[in-house]
Amino acid sequence: MTSKHEHPKTPHSATVTDSALKETGATGNQSAVFDQILFSIPDNELNSTFAQASIDTNTKTMTLSLANWNHSDSHVFPKSQEEADLRRADCHVEQIRPMKAEENITVQCFSRPGVSMEEPQQEANTASGEILLDVEPSLPVVRKQGFLNGPQSEEIFKYLELLRDNGKFEDHERKVNFFLRRYVEKGNKDMELALIIEKSVSFMYNKQLSKSKRCFTSVIERAEHCQLRNPKILIARAYFLLGRNCSCRKPRDISSFLEHLKQSEDLLQNHESPEDLAELYHFLGTAWLADMSKVADDNRKAKARKELKERAKYYYERAIDICKKDPRSRIQNKRLTYCHLSLAAILLDCSSPIARAGIKVIPQDLKVAKRHLDIVQYELGDIPRSTWVQILKRRSDYYYRQGPQMYQLAKETAQEAFDMAHSHGFNTELKSLQERIDSLDQLCEKTFCREKIKLLVDGDSSTSGSDSRFETSCSESDEKEDSL
C-alpha cells in the first residue's frame, strides 16, 4: 500500500519458486514458510532490484532481501545461489513486522523514489490475501564509492589494466572494442564511456597522444548529453587524464595541466570516489614537481624550489591517504605504486635536465628515496612491465645521486629501462630515458678522463711523454663530447 504522497508505477507480481513446511523451535511445530519468492522492480531499462522473501505464516512475519544489479546477463534472476552472491550489490535485509495474511499469498511491489526513515510502516491486506509493499529502487547515483557497475565491471577493468600495463596494446584495444559493442547494444552509457577512457589511457601509454586527446574530449562532450548514473565522476576522470595528456604533449605548459585538474576537482565535490580523487591528487603533485624541476637549483631560487617541493609532496601524501580508503587491492596497489615512485622522484630531483645539472649528494634524502623504491619493488605485489620501467628509471636516478663512482651503473640501469620501454611500446617514456642515457654517458667520459689524468699525474707528471699523453687523452674525450 502506498501513502497518499506517492505515485505507484505498474506493479510487478512475484514468482514463488520454492516453498516448504519447516519445523520451528524445540516443540516441533510446523509453520508454512516460502523459502524463496523472487520478484523484480525495474529502475530503468538497464537496472532492476531483485528481491528474495521468506514468509512465515505462523508468526506472520516476512524477511525481505533486496539487491541491485545491471541487466548485463541474458537473464534477470540468478540461476543459482552462487551466482546471486556474485551479482549482489549493496544488499540489505529487512524483517517486515507481523501482518495479517492468509495462506494463499501473492506479493506485489511498487517502485517509488524513496522512503523517509520517519514514515510509519503501514499494513497491507486485501480480501484475497494480497500484500502490497513499497520497495525503494536501486540507488540512482553512486555517491559514496567510485564503482560504476559493481563486481562485473571491476573484473573487466582489472583484466584490461593488466593487458595495458604489460604493453599488450593490440590485445587491449581488441578487448576494449569487444566490451564496447556489448555495452552499446545494452545501452549502458556509463560503461561505454568508462571503456572509451580506458582505451584513451592505453593510447597515451603508447604515445598516440592525438588519438588519446580526441577520445577524452569525446567523452566530455558525450557525457553532457547522455543520461548517466555517474556523470560527474566520468567527466572528472576524462578531464584529469586530458590534463595529463596535455602535459605529455607540452611538458612546459603547466597552466593547462592545472586548469584541467581544477575542473576535475570541482566535479568531484560531494563524491567520495577514492580511485579518482587519489589519481587527481597524484597528478596535482606531478604538476608541481614538473614546475619545481624547471627552477634552477641555486641559492637565489632556493625558497621557490622548496615551496614547490613541499606542495608536490603534500599532494602525493594526500593521494596515498585517500587511495587506502578504496577496498579494492587493484586500486590501492596501483595508486600507492605511483605515489611512492613520485615521492622518490622529489627527493632524487632528476625530473628534468635543469634539475639533474645540480651535482649534489644528500645522504638522508637518498635513504628515504631508497625506502620508497623498496616499497614498490618488494611490498606491493606483482609488478607489470610499465611499473618496472618506472622503477628502473628511479633506480638510475638513485645511483646517479650517489656520485661519480656510480655513474656507470646509473647509465646501465637507464639503458635497461629504455630497452624495456622500447620493446613493450611505452613510447611516452623514451625521450626522458634517452636524455638520462646521453647525460650519463658524458659524465662517464668525463669521470674516465679525470681518473686517467689522476693516474698519469700520480705516475710521472714531470716527463714530456706524460704531458703528451695527457693532452691526447683530453682532446679525444672532448671530441667525443662534441659529437654527442
Secondary structure, DSSP 8 states (H G I E B T S, - for coil): ---TT------EE-EEEEEEEEEETTTTEEEEEEEEEEEEEESSSSEEEEEEEEEETTTTEEEEEEEEEE--SSSSS-SSHHHHHHH--S-EEEEE------SS--EEEEE-S---TTS-------TT--EEEEE----SS--S---SS-HHHHHHHHHHHHHHHTT-HHHHHHHHHHHHHHHHHHT-HHHHHHHHHHHHHHHHHTT-HHHHHHHHHHHHHHHTTS--SSHHHHHHHHHHHHHHHHHHH-TT-HHHHHHHHHHHHHHTTT---HHHHHHHHHHHHHHHHHHHHTS--SGGGHHHHHHHHHHHHHHHHHHHHHHTTS--HHHHHHHHHHHHHHHHHHHHT-SSHHHHHS----HHHHHHHHHHHHHHHHHSS---HHHHHHHHHHHHHHHHTT-GGGHHHHHHHHHHHHHHHHHHT-GGGHHHHHHHHHHHHHHHHHHHHHHHHHHHHHHHSSSHHHHHHHHHHHHHHHHHHHH-
